[in-house]
Amino acid sequence: MQKKENKLFPLRPFRTHGGAAVPHHKNTAACESVTMTPPKQVILPMQQHVGAPCTPLVKVGAHVYVGQKIADSDKPVSAPIHASVSGKVSKLTQVQLPGGQTVDAIVIDSDGLMEQDPSIAPPEVHSREDILKAIRESGLVGLGGAGFPTHIKLNVPAGKHIDTLLINGAECEPYITADTREALENSWDVLAGVHIVKEMVGAERVIIGIEANKPEAIKALRNIAESQQYDPENKVRVLELPSHYPQGAEKVLIKACTGRSIPQGGLPADAGCVVMNLTSVAFLARYLKTGMPLVSRRLTVDGSAVNEAKNVVVPIGTPIKDVIEFCGGYKGTPGKILMGGPMMGMALADDELPVLKQNNAVLVFDKKDAALPTASACIRCGRCVSACPMQLMPTAIERQVKAHNADELKALNVMTCMECGSCAFVCPANRPLVQSMRLGKAIVRASSEK
């Protein structure tokens, strides 16, 4: 039975500023997830989240089980790390992450048995504090790519009133369909997680935002979310968003779904919102039922240099080369390997790096598709200004980066840049504007440390 319209929900998305009409290339949207056979070895970096790195809790030679906690930190902003395969800890080493930082890592040689830690059980939850503690123990971080520890995000500061929970299912990056498959394959987990988080933060409404180019996912979630039987209080709705990049960026999503803007330097809570990734809430529901922490995740594997595009569920820490081999290997020599999407993903030096918690895609392109266009002089067309969701002036920032002028960069609000790449995408001169933004932020940070 169709529910009556609820005035808590917008009939259509609010207008947002800027963005770019990027090609979607959702080639794997109809590809049901397949589970990869356990790799021979996993490499688990101690930094798979925003915040403090973890410290190993196991020694070389120790036998570990799937789901066993093997690293943790006593710092508030952090998240524990768990073994994703059963086997023996073969060494403690260091790896270089895509961002360039070198971190400690635990290497586990798999025994191929995938034996579960016998101590795993659903957590006992009787209060909000119990849930927050359980979420931390699960190792959950933002699975949309940000990697922010979820127990910190859901611990709403005192004095902040949250009236809206936003579920981010936009998945606006080209190629990536991991969240789409979560919505189609585990829609009941998504909605169960939605209601858990809604109660935690005290939200009056839940808006699930999904781009219009995912009609099957929209239908699957609406069949549950908007039924009288499963949402009798009429507090959950699916909002169809324009298929326009970067619709899934937190600030853009809040604007599109609520019409509100986050104040400069503020957080979603300052706009009365909490934003959660769709796959993150689904995992939370499963964890509270089973007690199995975050040890695997779904990746979209695609691009012109891979033989078989797939959505693959892999143990966290699996070397990317093993994932590619599972997908039929390379078509010739790859020109570029990306962890994440083509707009905000990180280019990798090689395929030895392991899959991380916040990694939702591995894209591999041949040399032709990976070739960068030659940059030319800025023609002052203003397209980058029109495309910037944060209403910045990328060309002016680029000039001040060259001048190394920290004061002007602050005045131009370079720190509010989300590095979405819309400016560079629309630039007819092919200027490396995102790199300028990153350099500008580094200049401002360095000046603040003096």
N, C-alpha and C positions, 0 to 999 in steps of 0.2 A: 504494500500500500504506500502511495506517495505521501510523504510528510508535508505538512504545511510549511510555507516559507518562513524562515526564521530571520528576523531583522538583525541578528548578530552577525550574519554573513553577507559579504558583498555579492551582488548579482553578477559582477564581472570584475576583472582585475583593475586596479588603479594604474594610471599611467606612470611609467618610470622614464628616467632620462637616459639617453645614449644607448650604448650597446651596438652590436653588429649582427648582420644577417649572415652568419657563418653557415657553410654547408653541414648538414647533419650527419650523413654517412652512418646511420644506425643499422649497419649491415647485420649485426648479430641480435637484433631485437627479438627475432623469432627462434633463436637458438637456445634450446633448453640447456640449463647448466649441467655440466658433466664433472664428475669428481676425479681428480687426478690420482693416479697410483702414488703411494708415498715415495718421495725421493730417497736416494741413498744417504743424503746428508742435508741437514738444515743449518743455516747460519742466522742466529738471533741477535741483532744489534741491541745494545742496552738503551738506545735512544730511538723509540718508535712513537714519540708523542711530543707535544709541546710541553716544555718544562724540564725538570731535573732528570738526568739519566739514572738508570737503575744500576745497582751493584749486584754481581752474581752471588747466588746463594748456594751454588753447587761447585764441586771441584772436579778436576779432570779425573776420569775413571768412574765417576758416579753413574749409576743406572737411573734413568728417569722414565716417567710415564707421561702419556698424553694428558695434558691439563694440569700437570704438576707445576707449582710456582717455582721458578728457577732464578728469578731476579726481582728486586724491589728497591724502593727508596723510602727514606723517612721524610723526604721533602713533601710539602702539601700538594704542589702541582707536579704530579707524576702518575704513573700507572704501572702496576707489576707486569711481568712478562712470564709466560707459561710455555712449557715444552709442547711443541706441536706434533712431535712423533715420539714413540718410545724407542729407547736405545741407550747408548753410552755417550757421555760427554767426552769428546776426543781431544778438545783443546779450548783454551781461552785465548782469543786473538783480538785483532783490531780490524775494522773495516772503514772505508771511506764512503759516506753517504752521498746521495746525489747533490746535496747542497754544498759539499766540499769538506764538511767537518768529519774528523776521524774519531770513532767511538769504539769502546770495548764491545766484544761480541762473544757469545757462547756457541760453539760448534757441537752438534749432536749427530753421531753416526746412527742412522736408523737400523733397527733390527727387523723392520718390515712387518711387525706384528700389530702396531698401533694399539698397544695395550693401554687402557685407561687407568688413570690414577685411582686406586681403590677408595681413597678418601673423598672423592667427589660425590656431592649430594646437593639437592636443592637448598639454597640458603634459607634460614629461618628469618622471616621478616614480620615484625610486629609494629614497626613505627617508621616514620620518615628517615630517622637516623639509621635504622637497620637497612633500609633500601640503599641509602647513599654508601654505607659501608660495603654492602654486597656489590654494588656497581663498581666500586673501586677494586674489590677483590677479583672481579671478572676481567679486569684489564682493559675494559672498553674505552676506546677513544673515538673521536669523530671519524666515521668510516667513509665520509664523503671526500676526504682528502686533507682536511685541516689537521686532524690528529690531536685535537684538544681533549684532555681527559674529561670524560663525561660526568664523573662525580663532582667535578668542580663546576661545570656548566649548570648542573641541576641543583647545586647548592645556592639558591637564589639569595643575594645579600639582604640583610635585614632592612626593612623600610621600602623595598622594591615590591610593587604590586604587579603580579603577572596575570593578565586577563586572557592572553592568547598564546596557545602553543602552535607553532608552525612546523609542519613536517615537510622537509625539503626532498621532494621527489622530482625536481625539475630536470636534473641530469642534462644540463644544457651543453656540456662539452661534446664536440663531434666524436663519433665512434663509440663512446662508452655507453653500455646498456646494462651494467651490473645492477643498478637500482631498479631498472625496468623489470628484470628477471625476478628480483626479490618480490616486487609487487605482484607479479603474475604467479609465482610459484609458492609464495608464503604470505599471501594477503591476510590470512587469519592471524599470523604472528605480528604483522604490521599493526593491525587494529588492536590486538591485545596489548602491544607495547604502547600504543597511543593512549589507551585508557589508563595504563599504569603511570605514565609520565604526567598525564593531565591531572590525576589526583595528587601526585607529588608536588607539583608546582602551583596547584590551586587555580588552574586556568578555567575560564568560563566558556571557552570555545576552542576548537581545534580545526585548523585549516590545513589540509594536505594539498600542497601546490605541485602540480604536474604539468609539464608542457603539452600542448595540444598534439604534438607529433607522436604521442604514446597513447592512442585511443584504447588499446586493449588493457593497459594498466589502469587507466582512468575508470573503465567499466568494471574491472575486477574489484577495485577498492570501493567504488560507489555502491556496488551490489551489497556490500557489508555495512559500510559507514553510514549510508543514507537510508537504511531500513529501520522501520519502527521496532522490529524485534531486537536488533543488536545495538541500536542507539535510541532508546525510548525517550531520552531527555532532549534529543535533537541538538546535540552539542558538537557534532563532528561533520565536516563537509569536505568534499574534494573540489578544489578550484582549478579549472582549466586555464593555464597560463599561455600567453603567446610564445611561440617557438622562436625566441630571440635571445641570443647570448648577451650578457651573462645572467640569465634569469635566475640561476641557482645561487648566485652570490648572496650572502646573508643580508646585506643592506638592501639590495635590489628586491629580494624576496619579501622582506618586511614591507617595503613600499608598495609592491604589487598586491600583496594580500590584505594590508591594513590601511594603506594610505599614509602611514606614519614614517617619519624620518628619524634615524638615530642621530642624536646630537654629536657634533665633532668631538672625537676622543671618547665617545660614550660606548655603551654596550647595548645589546638587544633588550636587556632588562630595563634600560632607561626609556624604552619605547613600549614597555609593558609586555614584552615578548620573550619567549624562549624558542630557539630554533634547533631542531634535531633532524639529522639525516634519516631517511626512510629505512635504510638497512640497519642503522644503529638501534632504532626502536624495536625492530623485529628481533635482532639479536638479544636485546634486553629481555623480551618476553620469553625467549627460549632459555636464556640463562636462569631466570627465576624458576622455570619448570624443571630444568635438568641439573643445574649447577656446573655445567661445562663452560669454562672460561673461553676467552677469545683465542682460539688456536688455528683458525682457518678463515679464509675469506674468498669471495668470488671476484675473479678478474675478467675483464673483457680483453681478449687477445685479438688484435686485428692489425691491418695495415698491408701495404702493397708487397712487403717482403716476407710475409709469413704464409705458409702453405694453407693452413686451415684456420679460419677465424672462428673463435669459440668463446663461450662464457665458461670459465673453468673454476671450480672450487679447489683451492690448493692449501696445503699447510703453510702457515706463516713461516718465513725463513727459507722457503724453497728457492734455490738459485734460479734466476730468470732463464738461464740457458736450458734448464730442465723443463720449465714451462713451455718454452718454444719447441723443444723436442717433442713434448706431448702433443703439440699442435701441428705436427708434421714437419717441423724444422723450417729453415729459411729457404726463400726463393733466391738463390744466389747470395751475394754479399750485401748485408744490410748497410744502408747509408746513415741511418739514425735509429736509435732505440730510445723510446720515451717511457718514463714511469709516470702514468697519468695521461691526460688528454693533450691534444696538439696546441691548445691555447695556454694552459697553465702548467702543463706537465714538465718534468725535469729530464733533460737529455742525459743519457748514461754513457760513461766512457767505454763500458763493455757489458757483457751479459752475465758476469760473475756475481753481481749484486743480488742479494736476496729480496724476496717479496716482503714488504713491510705491512704493518697493520692498516695504515691509512692509504695503501696502494690499491686503487680500484681498476687499473688498466695497465697493460703493457702494449704499446703500439710500436710496430717495426716498419720502417719505410725504406724503399730502395733508394739508390743514389739520386735518381731523377726527382723523386718526390721530396727528398731531403735537402735538395740544393736550395740555398738561400738566395733570394734576388739581390742584385747589387743596389746599394743605397745611393741616392742622389740628393742634391740640395733641396732643402725645404722650399716649397712654392707658396707658403703662407695661405693655403686653401682653407684652413680651419676645420677640416674634417675630423681631426683627432679631438678637437674641443667638443664637437657635436657628438662624438661617439663615447666620450668619457662618462661612465655612470656616476662618477663623483664630481662631475662638472669642474674638472681641473683643466689646466692649460699645458698640455704636454710639451709643446714646442718651446714655451717660455721656460719650463723646467729644464729642458734639454740645454738651453743657452746658459742657465745659471749653473748647471752641472759642469759645463766646460769652464766656467769662470770660478768654479769651486766656492761659490757664494752661499754659505750656510744660512745666513739671515734671510736672503731672498727666497731660498728654497723653503724655509719655514713659512714665510709670508705667502708663498704659493701653495701651501698645504700639501707638500709632497708626501707627508707621512700618511695621508688618508688614501693614497693610491692602493688599490687592491691587486694590482699587477695582473689584471684580467686579460690584457693584450688587445683590447678593442681598438685602442688608438693605433697600434702598429698594424693591425689587420686592415684598417681602412686607409692607411697612409699611401697615397699614390707614389711617393718618393721612396717608399720602403725604408724609412728611417727606423733604427733600432730603439724605439722609444721606451720599451719596457726595461731594457738594460739601463737607459738613462734614469728611469724612475728608481731602480734599485741602487744605482750609484748615488743618486740624490739622497735617498734615505740613509745610506752609509755615511755621507758627508755630514748630515744633520746629527746622526748618532755620535759620530766622532767629535763634533763640536760641543755636544752636550757633556761629553766625558772630560773635557779639558777643565 
